Amino acid sequence: MSQQSSSSSVMKAVLVKQPGGVDQLYIGDTERPEPKANELLVKIHSFALNRMDIIQREGRYPVPPQASPILGVEMAGVVVETGSEAKRFKVGDKVFGLMYGGAYAQYATIDEGSALPLGNLSMELGSSLLECWYTAYQAVHLIGKLQKSDDILIHAASGGVGTAAIQLAKLAGARRIFVTASSAEKLEYCRKLGATHPINYREQSFKDMVLEETGGRGVDVICDYLLASYFADNIASLAVDGRMSLQGTMGGQVCENVNLAPLLFKRLRIEGSALRSRSLDYQRNLAAVFCENVLPHIESGDLCWHISRVFDWEDIADAHRLMESNKFTGKIVVRVTDSNKR
């Protein structure tokens, strides 16, 4: 028998009038979700922004069929109801987690196997961790197979996934950690986290820098989020038997006049990955690996995490504007304030 919360079936959430710009966002009433047998219902304290939220708001994101139409994939809050088969948590427990959608709301359901105990983390910190750290762990380890003394190149390095990838590479004992970003301030931030070779892509060729510093060998692993605009130079920057993880299409989706022969004679492995479309079992397993290999280092302070700014959810449009501006480092968090609670 499930443990029940308040009987109200309506909640407030950040909704989208119609696909478009930030002016389409508003806080309105919607149906409160009910937890399935293996799920928790969580009263949300805070949620974090991700670039997919912008794309989904614009109507250009292929939302998984099991996802809520409400934006947002990561949150932290308090369990207020448990499904009949959910045994790991009880009402009143503080949790954080990554889910398929629905985080921009007062309440959301999450698979119990995907929820993590908040422990000594703050709500804001917990809500901002998992999309970035899971994606970075996939890129660096599950796809990139980074080994001690390998060289790695991380693009868009000052963002959430990039800063997580830098620290994972350092923790794994990478020899050289090349990173790209657009300003001296962002590159200095990356250097403090462990980057050894910061590159301002507006002023330098990352391909030339990589080949010069590695004696023409190239790097073993690349974490890329640009796709088309960097594809040719990424191929040239990879060493023999190199691995590249593609996590986004910020630089376009169509490559023209690209020589693909190096994929063959350098035995390159290139793999795309979109975390949100992964199966529930995959995400449960990733949560378990993260808890074992990464979370203890975050809780101890060995791995750093930066929240750029915390917004009230009534200022959600401003939060989206900041995300679109790219004038931030780390994560953007939004707090679901009590003044809007039912």
C-alpha positions in Angstrom: 0.0 0.0 0.0 1.4 3.4 -1.0 2.0 6.2 1.5 -0.2 9.1 0.7 0.4 12.8 0.6 -2.1 15.7 0.3 -5.2 14.8 -1.7 -5.0 17.8 -4.0 -4.8 16.7 -7.7 -3.7 20.1 -9.0 -0.2 21.8 -8.8 1.6 24.7 -10.3 4.3 24.2 -12.9 6.3 26.2 -15.5 4.3 25.7 -18.7 4.9 26.6 -22.3 2.0 28.5 -24.1 3.3 27.4 -27.5 6.8 26.6 -28.9 9.0 29.7 -29.0 11.0 32.1 -27.0 11.2 32.8 -23.3 8.0 34.9 -23.4 6.1 31.6 -23.9 7.0 30.5 -20.3 4.5 31.0 -17.5 3.5 29.4 -14.2 0.1 27.8 -14.3 -2.1 25.0 -13.0 -1.7 21.5 -14.2 -2.5 18.0 -13.1 -0.3 16.7 -10.3 1.3 13.3 -11.3 0.5 10.1 -9.4 3.4 7.7 -8.6 3.4 4.3 -10.2 4.3 1.2 -8.1 8.0 1.7 -8.4 8.0 5.5 -8.2 8.2 8.3 -5.6 6.3 11.5 -5.6 8.6 14.4 -4.7 7.8 17.9 -3.6 10.4 19.8 -5.5 12.6 22.4 -3.8 14.8 23.2 -6.8 15.6 22.2 -10.3 18.4 22.9 -12.7 18.5 24.2 -16.3 19.9 22.3 -19.2 20.3 23.2 -22.9 17.8 20.6 -23.9 15.2 22.7 -22.0 15.7 25.6 -24.4 15.4 23.3 -27.4 12.3 21.6 -26.0 10.7 25.0 -25.2 11.3 25.9 -28.9 9.6 22.7 -30.0 12.8 21.2 -31.5 13.6 18.4 -29.0 12.4 14.8 -29.5 10.9 14.2 -26.1 10.9 10.5 -25.1 7.4 8.9 -25.1 7.6 8.2 -21.4 8.5 11.8 -20.5 6.3 14.4 -18.9 5.5 17.3 -21.3 6.7 19.6 -18.5 10.3 20.8 -18.9 13.2 19.8 -16.7 15.1 16.5 -16.0 16.8 17.1 -12.7 15.6 18.1 -9.3 15.9 17.8 -5.5 13.1 17.7 -2.9 11.3 15.7 -0.3 9.4 12.5 -0.8 5.7 13.0 -0.1 4.3 9.7 -1.4 5.7 6.3 -2.4 4.4 3.7 -4.8 3.3 0.3 -3.6 6.6 -1.4 -4.6 9.0 1.4 -3.6 10.9 0.3 -0.6 14.2 2.3 -0.6 12.8 5.6 0.6 10.0 6.8 2.9 7.9 9.9 3.2 10.0 12.8 4.4 13.3 11.6 2.9 15.3 14.2 1.0 16.3 13.0 -2.5 17.7 14.2 -5.8 17.6 12.6 -9.1 17.5 12.6 -12.9 14.3 11.8 -14.7 12.8 11.9 -18.2 10.9 15.2 -17.6 8.7 17.2 -15.3 11.1 18.9 -13.0 9.8 22.5 -13.6 6.9 21.9 -11.1 5.8 21.7 -7.5 5.7 17.9 -7.7 7.2 15.3 -9.9 7.5 11.5 -10.0 10.7 9.7 -10.2 11.7 6.0 -10.5 12.9 4.9 -7.1 16.0 3.3 -8.7 16.9 6.7 -10.2 16.5 8.7 -7.0 19.5 9.2 -4.7 19.6 10.2 -1.0 20.6 13.9 -0.6 22.8 13.2 2.4 24.9 16.3 3.3 24.3 18.0 0.0 22.2 21.1 -0.3 19.0 21.0 -2.3 20.5 23.4 -4.8 23.6 21.4 -5.3 21.8 18.1 -5.5 19.4 19.4 -8.1 22.3 20.6 -10.3 24.5 17.6 -10.4 23.2 14.6 -12.3 22.6 15.6 -16.0 26.1 17.0 -16.2 28.0 14.4 -14.2 26.2 11.4 -15.8 26.8 12.8 -19.3 30.4 13.5 -18.5 30.9 10.1 -16.9 29.5 8.5 -20.1 31.7 10.5 -22.3 35.0 10.1 -20.4 34.6 6.5 -19.2 31.8 4.5 -20.7 32.5 5.7 -24.3 35.9 7.3 -24.0 37.5 4.5 -22.0 40.0 7.0 -20.6 43.0 5.3 -19.0 45.7 6.7 -16.8 48.2 8.8 -18.8 45.9 9.2 -21.7 45.4 12.6 -23.3 41.9 14.1 -23.6 40.3 17.1 -25.4 37.2 18.6 -23.9 35.1 21.1 -25.9 32.7 23.6 -24.4 34.7 23.0 -21.2 33.4 25.8 -19.0 29.9 24.5 -19.0 28.4 22.0 -16.6 29.3 18.8 -18.5 32.7 20.2 -19.5 33.7 21.1 -15.9 32.6 17.7 -14.7 34.6 16.0 -17.5 37.8 18.0 -16.6 37.6 16.7 -13.0 36.8 13.1 -14.0 39.8 13.2 -16.4 42.1 14.5 -13.6 40.7 12.0 -11.1 41.5 9.2 -13.7 45.1 10.4 -14.1 45.0 11.8 -17.6 48.3 13.2 -18.7 47.2 16.2 -20.7 43.7 17.7 -20.5 43.1 20.1 -23.4 40.0 22.3 -23.2 38.4 24.8 -25.4 36.3 27.9 -24.3 35.6 31.4 -25.6 37.3 33.7 -23.0 40.3 34.0 -20.7 38.0 34.0 -17.7 36.4 30.7 -18.7 39.7 29.1 -19.5 41.2 30.2 -16.1 38.2 28.6 -14.4 38.9 25.4 -16.3 42.6 25.5 -15.4 41.7 25.8 -11.7 39.7 22.6 -12.1 42.6 20.7 -13.6 42.8 21.6 -17.3 46.5 21.5 -18.4 46.2 23.1 -21.9 43.5 25.8 -22.1 42.7 26.9 -25.7 40.7 30.0 -26.7 39.0 28.7 -29.8 38.4 32.3 -31.0 42.1 33.0 -31.1 43.8 29.6 -31.6 43.3 26.4 -33.6 42.7 23.6 -31.1 43.9 21.1 -33.7 47.2 22.8 -34.2 47.7 23.1 -30.4 46.9 19.4 -29.8 49.2 18.2 -32.5 52.0 20.5 -31.5 51.8 19.5 -27.8 51.5 15.8 -28.5 54.3 15.7 -31.1 51.8 15.0 -33.9 50.3 12.0 -32.1 46.9 13.5 -31.1 44.7 12.8 -28.1 43.2 9.5 -27.0 39.8 10.8 -26.1 37.6 13.8 -27.3 34.4 14.9 -25.6 32.5 17.0 -28.2 29.3 19.0 -28.2 29.6 20.9 -31.4 29.5 18.1 -34.0 29.6 19.6 -37.5 31.7 22.7 -37.0 34.5 20.8 -35.2 34.2 17.3 -36.8 37.1 17.6 -39.3 39.5 19.1 -36.8 38.4 16.6 -34.2 39.2 13.7 -36.6 42.6 15.2 -37.2 43.2 15.7 -33.5 42.6 12.0 -32.6 45.4 9.6 -32.1 45.4 6.1 -33.6 42.7 4.1 -31.8 41.2 7.3 -30.5 37.7 7.6 -29.2 35.3 10.4 -29.5 32.0 10.9 -27.7 29.4 13.2 -29.4 27.0 14.7 -26.9 25.4 17.6 -28.8 24.9 19.5 -32.1 25.7 23.1 -31.0 27.8 23.6 -34.1 25.4 22.2 -36.7 24.3 18.8 -37.9 25.6 18.6 -41.5 29.3 18.1 -42.3 30.5 19.1 -45.8 33.8 18.2 -47.5 35.1 16.1 -44.6 37.7 13.4 -45.4 36.5 10.3 -43.6 39.5 8.1 -44.5 41.3 8.8 -41.1 38.4 6.9 -39.4 39.6 3.8 -41.2 43.4 4.1 -41.1 43.5 5.5 -37.6 41.0 2.9 -36.3 38.9 5.6 -34.7 35.7 5.0 -32.7 33.0 7.7 -32.7 29.9 7.2 -30.7 26.9 9.5 -30.1 25.0 9.5 -26.9 21.8 11.2 -25.7 21.2 10.3 -22.0 17.6 11.2 -21.9 16.6 8.5 -24.5 18.5 5.8 -22.6 16.4 2.9 -21.0 15.4 3.0 -17.4 17.7 0.1 -16.6 20.7 2.0 -18.1 19.9 5.0 -16.1 19.5 3.0 -12.9 22.9 1.4 -13.5 24.5 4.7 -14.2 23.1 6.1 -11.0 24.7 3.1 -9.1 28.0 3.6 -10.8 27.9 7.3 -10.0 27.1 6.7 -6.4 30.1 4.3 -6.1 32.7 6.1 -8.1 31.9 9.8 -8.1 29.4 10.9 -5.4 31.8 10.3 -2.5 34.4 12.6 -4.1 31.7 15.3 -4.4 30.5 14.9 -0.8 34.1 15.1 0.5 34.9 18.2 -1.6 37.6 16.5 -3.7 35.5 17.3 -6.8 34.2 20.9 -7.1 30.9 22.0 -8.4 29.9 25.6 -9.3 26.4 27.0 -9.3 26.4 30.2 -11.4 23.2 31.6 -10.1 20.0 30.6 -8.3 16.7 32.1 -9.6 13.2 32.2 -8.1 11.0 30.2 -10.4 8.9 33.3 -11.1 12.0 34.6 -12.9 12.3 31.5 -15.1 12.4 33.6 -18.2 15.5 35.4 -16.9 17.1 32.0 -16.1 16.5 30.9 -19.7 17.9 34.1 -21.0 21.1 33.6 -19.0 21.3 30.0 -20.4 20.9 31.3 -23.9 23.6 34.0 -23.4 26.3 31.5 -22.6 27.6 34.2 -20.1 28.0 31.9 -17.2 30.1 29.0 -15.9 28.8 25.9 -14.1 25.0 25.4 -13.6 21.9 27.5 -13.3 19.4 26.5 -10.6 15.8 27.6 -10.0 14.1 27.4 -6.6 10.4 26.6 -6.4 9.5 29.1 -3.7 7.0 28.6 -1.0 5.1 31.7 -2.0 3.8 29.8 -5.0 3.0 26.6 -3.2 -0.6 25.4 -2.9 
